[in-house]
Amino acid sequence: MHMGELKLENYFFDGQSEKKDNKKLILVIYDIVDNKRRYKFVKFVEKFGFRVQKSAFEMIISESVYSRLVAGIPRIIESEDNVRVYRLPVSGEVAAWGSELTEKDEVIII
């Protein structure tokens, strides 16, 4: 893919199943200062979704799983860290450019 080439990713839920299982599209972005905390945070968030950039995860999860996610984050981070969790509409479009993340594990150098 050429760097300037636009790639669209669509997220659509069946309206009926949306009401039944109450799933949401969630985006988690983070900036965690400490390497050990960042590694612990990544391992925690990987249980819920998949990494789309070095500091960003996407997930499609139910309301109860979302509650577990947001309850667990404050147990890991400190006040110097920054974590944002976005609940996105049930259907949407993501415009993306550049290479896809291929690295599975985060590299931490101490």
N, C-alpha and C positions, 0 to 999 in steps of 0.2 A: 504494500500500500504506500503510495506517495505521501509525504508528510502533509501536504496541503489538502489531501483527499478526505472528504467527509464520510464518516461511517455512522449510520443511524442504528440505534438499538431500541427496539420497541418493547414495552412492557404492557401486556394486556391481561386482564383477568376476566373470566366469565362472570357477569354480574350476579348470577344465581349462586355460584360457588363462593363468591366474595361474601355474600350475606351469610352463607352457611358456615364457612370456616374462618371468616374474619381476618384474612391475611392482608398484610400491608407490605409495601415496598419501602425498605429502610436503607438509608445511606449513613454510614458512620465514618467521620473523618477525625483525625487526631494528630496532635503534636505533643509527644511525651518526651520529656527531657532526659530522664534516666534510662540507660540501656536495659537494666534488669526489669524495671517497671514496664517499659515498652514491649519487651519480649513476653512478659506475663500477660499484658493487655492483648497482644496479637493472638496468643494461644487461646485466650478467653473468647475473643470475637470470632475466631475461625470456627468455633462450634456453631455459630449462628448463620454465617454467610461466607462469601468468597471475596478475596482481595481483587480490586480492580485497578488500584494504584498503590504505590509504596505506603501511603498513609490513608487509604480509603477502602472501605468494605461495603458491598451491597448485599442485601438479603431480602427474601420474601418470607415473612414469618407471621404467625398468628399473634393475636393480642396478648395471650398468656406467655408466649415465648418472648415477645417484646418486653413485657414486664420483668422477666428474668434478666434480660439483657441490660435494661436501664438500672435495675437494682444492683447488678454486679459491677458496673463500671466504677461507682464511687469507692468501692472496696479496694480498687487497684491503683487509682490515680491519686496524685497530690495536687495541692493548690497551684503549683507552678506549671502543671500540665493543662492542655486544652483538648477537650473532646466535644464534638458536636454530633448529635443524632437527629437526622431528618426523617420525618414520616411523609412520604410522597404520595400523590394521588394514585388511585388503583390502576389507572392507565396513564402512560406517559411516553415520552421519547427522550432519548439521550443522544446528543450530538457528540461524536468523539473523533479526535485526530491523533495521529502519531502511532507509536508502537504499542502493542498490548503487553502487559506485564507477564513475563514468562518465569520469573523467579518465584519458586514456591515458598521457600523459607527466607525469613529476614536474616540478613547478614549483620552480625553484631561484633564489632571489634572493640576489645577492652584493653 
